[in-house]
Amino acid sequence: MSKRVLKVGLIGGGGGAFIVNPHQKAIHFDGTRRVVCGALHTDPKVAMSEARKWPYKLKGYPSYDDMIEDQARLPIGERIDYAVIVTPNFVHYDPAMKCIGAGIPVFCEKPLTVTVDQAVDLAKAVKKCKVPFGVAHTYIGHWSSWFSRWIITSGKLGEVRWVDAYYLQGWLATRLEEEGQMQASWRTDPKRAGASCCGGDIGSHAFMQLRFVTGLEVTHVRGMVETFLTGRQLDDHFTTYCKLSNGGRALVRATQIAIGRKNDLGIEVNCSQGSLIWRQEDAERVTICLPGEPDRDYWRGAVGGTDSFLKKLPSWVADEPTIPAGHVEAFHDAYARLHRSFEADVRKYNAGKKFNCDGSKYANVEDGVKHMKFIAAAVKSARNNSKYVRL
Ligand SMILES: NC(=O)c1ccc[n+]([C@@H]2O[C@H](COP(=O)([O-])OP(=O)(O)OC[C@H]3O[C@@H](n4cnc5c(N)ncnc54)[C@H](O)[C@@H]3O)[C@@H](O)[C@H]2O)c1
């Protein structure tokens, strides 16, 4: 019997918004989820007109309060199965808390909130209400991120010594916010973005990639949080030097002023017996370097068999549905993998079964809290001569 198609409600996404588009593609990717309603804009009139203009039938609400109130009245099966929050950072906490309070699962954009206190509060509510909660750290949704995680956490390359996790962009190399560009305007405003622009916006992705791939935590951080563009209120360059929970060290760095860099997120993990190298702009390939041997490139969809280094892939890596190698997977596929994994937990929740949101397939609310603490610690360190701050 085919599964009931899950219903999804959008919070944010109208009026030329950015990240709603990959989300809705990812939601519809498998035919098992679809968007049915949305509170798409902060202005109620625009929210309704955007809903009418939507490319497919969608029930519009003037505000997310209206949407949550209305949906919460319905029984499971009729109401939305989860809400996707794609608003600027300062509009994550309130709708997320309201959804959680109404028993509606939430898939929220990152960074989780604008302050650590809000994030901690939210995590407490999620724990208390026992509702599935995911945070949209896109890049851990790549198959190659799962593959990398298995290689490093299974110890195939030995002990992690040094990690370089980075996210380099160039789109804020001019004062775009002065031109009223929507995405730049709120990202550079501390009230709407939080304590850091570059760190919160993309440093958080590099930090998540480090934690996801290595399975290690950052215990101490030294930060240099800098602003190159005169008059800009928040940082556009974010560099941290970190101590890891196994005694290793890491650089977690991000910049938005590197002209020519687009979405250059990557990770290099140097271990005692070899290294792993991956870049999201070349997301299908993971390079493994072993001493005295030619480098090995592993391509998604073309891994397995009798390889002397890999041996046998575990089923959670090997069985993940993919198209054959060479038919390229990218950003939207990564988002879809996150939604697919979240869907599994939502279905268990709907059926009254145990679900785990354990962070192994998508980021959870605890990950969101850790990222907020990391950003706050880096900013604190930067204000204190880059001295180590304990996390
Ligand atoms: N995971 C990723 O790779 C990724 C990439 C880009 C953005 N993001 C995150 O996604 C979020 C949105 O970013 P964006 O670039 O799409 O922003 P955006 O400015 O393009 O869109 C924000 C949307 O939220 C709406 N909105 C604002 N306040 C609202 C309210 N009170 N009620 C309803 N709608 C409201 C706006 O009208 C707009 O539609 C941010 O938290 C950002 O950090 C994540």
The ligand as an SDF file (V2000), in Angstrom:
LIG
                    3D

 44 48  0  0  0  0  0  0  0  0999 V2000
   20.7500   25.7470    4.6540 N   0  0  0  0  0  0  0  0  0  0  0  0
   21.2070   26.5730    3.7500 C   0  0  0  0  0  0  0  0  0  0  0  0
   22.0330   26.1880    2.9110 O   0  0  0  0  0  0  0  0  0  0  0  0
   20.6940   27.9870    3.7280 C   0  0  0  0  0  0  0  0  0  0  0  0
   20.9240   28.7970    2.6080 C   0  0  0  0  0  0  0  0  0  0  0  0
   20.3650   30.0870    2.6230 C   0  0  0  0  0  0  0  0  0  0  0  0
   19.6430   30.5440    3.7050 C   0  0  0  0  0  0  0  0  0  0  0  0
   19.4960   29.7480    4.8080 N   0  0  0  0  0  0  0  0  0  0  0  0
   18.7290   30.2050    5.9700 C   0  0  0  0  0  0  0  0  0  0  0  0
   17.3530   30.2720    5.5870 O   0  0  0  0  0  0  0  0  0  0  0  0
   16.7050   31.3680    6.2380 C   0  0  0  0  0  0  0  0  0  0  0  0
   16.0900   32.2680    5.1710 C   0  0  0  0  0  0  0  0  0  0  0  0
   17.1190   32.7500    4.3480 O   0  0  0  0  0  0  0  0  0  0  0  0
   16.7840   33.3440    2.8860 P   0  0  0  0  0  0  0  0  0  0  0  0
   18.0790   33.7390    2.2850 O   0  0  0  0  0  0  0  0  0  0  0  0
   15.8970   32.4560    2.1460 O   0  0  0  0  0  0  0  0  0  0  0  0
   16.0070   34.6630    3.3140 O   0  0  0  0  0  0  0  0  0  0  0  0
   15.0830   35.5770    2.3950 P   0  0  0  0  0  0  0  0  0  0  0  0
   15.2540   36.9600    2.8920 O   0  0  0  0  0  0  0  0  0  0  0  0
   15.3580   35.2870    0.9700 O   0  0  0  0  0  0  0  0  0  0  0  0
   13.6150   35.0540    2.6930 O   0  0  0  0  0  0  0  0  0  0  0  0
   13.0130   35.1850    3.9590 C   0  0  0  0  0  0  0  0  0  0  0  0
   11.5160   34.9590    3.8080 C   0  0  0  0  0  0  0  0  0  0  0  0
   10.9190   35.0330    5.0990 O   0  0  0  0  0  0  0  0  0  0  0  0
    9.7450   35.8580    4.9850 C   0  0  0  0  0  0  0  0  0  0  0  0
    9.3930   36.3850    6.3090 N   0  0  0  0  0  0  0  0  0  0  0  0
   10.0810   37.2400    7.0900 C   0  0  0  0  0  0  0  0  0  0  0  0
    9.4000   37.4650    8.2290 N   0  0  0  0  0  0  0  0  0  0  0  0
    8.2740   36.7060    8.1670 C   0  0  0  0  0  0  0  0  0  0  0  0
    7.1760   36.4920    9.0380 C   0  0  0  0  0  0  0  0  0  0  0  0
    7.0930   37.1200   10.2160 N   0  0  0  0  0  0  0  0  0  0  0  0
    6.1870   35.6520    8.6370 N   0  0  0  0  0  0  0  0  0  0  0  0
    6.2520   35.0260    7.4500 C   0  0  0  0  0  0  0  0  0  0  0  0
    7.2730   35.1900    6.5760 N   0  0  0  0  0  0  0  0  0  0  0  0
    8.2720   36.0220    6.9450 C   0  0  0  0  0  0  0  0  0  0  0  0
   10.1290   36.8920    3.9650 C   0  0  0  0  0  0  0  0  0  0  0  0
    8.9890   37.5440    3.4330 O   0  0  0  0  0  0  0  0  0  0  0  0
   10.8130   35.9810    2.9470 C   0  0  0  0  0  0  0  0  0  0  0  0
    9.8440   35.3320    2.1780 O   0  0  0  0  0  0  0  0  0  0  0  0
   17.7910   32.0390    7.0770 C   0  0  0  0  0  0  0  0  0  0  0  0
   17.7120   31.5860    8.4000 O   0  0  0  0  0  0  0  0  0  0  0  0
   19.0880   31.5840    6.4350 C   0  0  0  0  0  0  0  0  0  0  0  0
   20.1750   31.5560    7.3500 O   0  0  0  0  0  0  0  0  0  0  0  0
   20.0080   28.4850    4.8130 C   0  0  0  0  0  0  0  0  0  0  0  0
  1  2  1  0
  2  3  2  0
  2  4  1  0
  4  5  1  0
  4 44  2  0
  5  6  2  0
  6  7  1  0
  7  8  2  0
  8  9  1  0
  8 44  1  0
  9 10  1  0
  9 42  1  0
 10 11  1  0
 11 12  1  0
 11 40  1  0
 12 13  1  0
 13 14  1  0
 14 15  2  0
 14 16  1  0
 14 17  1  0
 17 18  1  0
 18 19  2  0
 18 20  1  0
 18 21  1  0
 21 22  1  0
 22 23  1  0
 23 24  1  0
 23 38  1  0
 24 25  1  0
 25 26  1  0
 25 36  1  0
 26 27  1  0
 26 35  1  0
 27 28  2  0
 28 29  1  0
 29 30  1  0
 29 35  2  0
 30 31  1  0
 30 32  2  0
 32 33  1  0
 33 34  2  0
 34 35  1  0
 36 37  1  0
 36 38  1  0
 38 39  1  0
 40 41  1  0
 40 42  1  0
 42 43  1  0
M  CHG  2   8   1  16  -1
M  END
$$$$
